[in-house]
């Protein structure tokens, strides 16, 4: 005998956990970007006459851009997974709700 069972609430809860991870990733990236602004005020950066600053700042900018693209990619993946999980939850919940409604209607008829 085959049996299929799942809980739509658990599926939706996993979506919420993914959203929390997504927000954490965004916060980490934001903290990094804010940290790189510290280097913009270096005297050599402002004047453009420091070789170390001239080498470091472009690297930081490229790293920040790469991080931004990575965060955007992760956001897209998480959004896709969350959307898919929502569809799965709906696919489970609709038949469950219909079955419960049918059971309730059958109980009302017998009274």
C-alpha positions in Angstrom: 0.0 0.0 0.0 1.3 3.4 -1.0 1.0 6.4 1.4 1.7 10.1 0.7 1.7 12.5 3.5 3.2 15.9 4.2 2.6 19.1 6.2 2.1 22.3 4.2 3.0 24.3 7.3 6.4 22.7 7.5 7.0 23.4 3.8 6.2 27.1 4.4 8.3 27.2 7.6 11.3 26.0 5.5 10.7 29.0 3.2 10.8 31.3 6.2 14.2 29.8 7.2 15.6 30.4 3.8 14.3 34.0 3.9 16.2 34.5 7.2 19.4 33.2 5.6 18.9 35.5 2.7 18.5 38.5 5.0 21.6 37.4 6.9 23.6 37.3 3.7 22.4 40.7 2.7 23.4 42.1 6.1 26.9 40.6 5.9 27.4 42.2 2.4 26.1 45.5 3.7 28.6 45.3 6.6 31.4 44.7 4.2 30.4 47.6 2.0 30.2 49.9 5.0 33.6 48.7 6.1 35.2 49.5 2.8 34.2 53.1 3.1 36.8 53.4 5.9 39.5 53.2 3.3 38.1 55.9 1.1 39.2 58.5 3.7 42.8 57.5 3.7 45.1 60.4 2.9 46.8 58.6 0.0 43.4 57.7 -1.5 42.1 61.2 -1.3 45.2 62.7 -2.8 45.9 59.8 -5.1 49.6 59.7 -4.3 49.9 56.5 -2.3 50.9 53.4 -4.2 49.5 51.1 -1.6 46.2 52.9 -1.5 46.1 53.1 -5.3 46.5 49.3 -5.4 44.2 48.4 -2.6 41.2 50.6 -3.3 40.5 49.3 -6.8 40.7 45.7 -5.5 38.2 46.6 -2.8 35.9 48.1 -5.3 36.1 45.0 -7.5 35.6 42.8 -4.5 32.5 44.8 -3.5 31.1 44.6 -7.0 31.7 40.8 -7.0 30.1 40.5 -3.6 27.1 42.5 -4.9 26.7 40.1 -7.9 27.0 37.1 -5.6 24.4 38.4 -3.2 22.1 39.1 -6.1 22.6 35.6 -7.5 21.9 34.0 -4.1 18.8 36.2 -3.8 17.5 35.0 -7.1 18.1 31.4 -6.2 16.5 31.7 -2.8 13.5 33.5 -4.3 13.1 30.7 -6.8 13.3 28.0 -4.1 10.9 29.9 -1.9 8.5 30.3 -4.8 8.7 26.6 -5.6 8.2 25.6 -2.0 5.1 27.9 -1.9 3.8 26.1 -5.0 4.4 22.7 -3.3 2.7 23.9 -0.1 -0.3 25.1 -2.2 -0.4 21.8 -4.1 -0.5 19.9 -0.8 -2.9 22.3 1.0 -5.6 22.5 -1.7 -6.4 18.8 -1.8 -6.2 18.6 2.0 -8.6 21.5 2.4 -10.9 20.0 -0.2 -10.9 16.6 1.5 -11.6 18.2 4.9 -14.4 20.2 3.4 -15.9 17.0 1.9 -15.6 15.2 5.2 -17.3 18.1 7.0 -20.1 18.2 4.4 -20.6 14.5 4.7 -20.9 14.9 8.4 -23.5 17.6 8.0 -25.6 15.4 5.7 -25.8 12.5 8.1 -27.1 14.5 11.0 
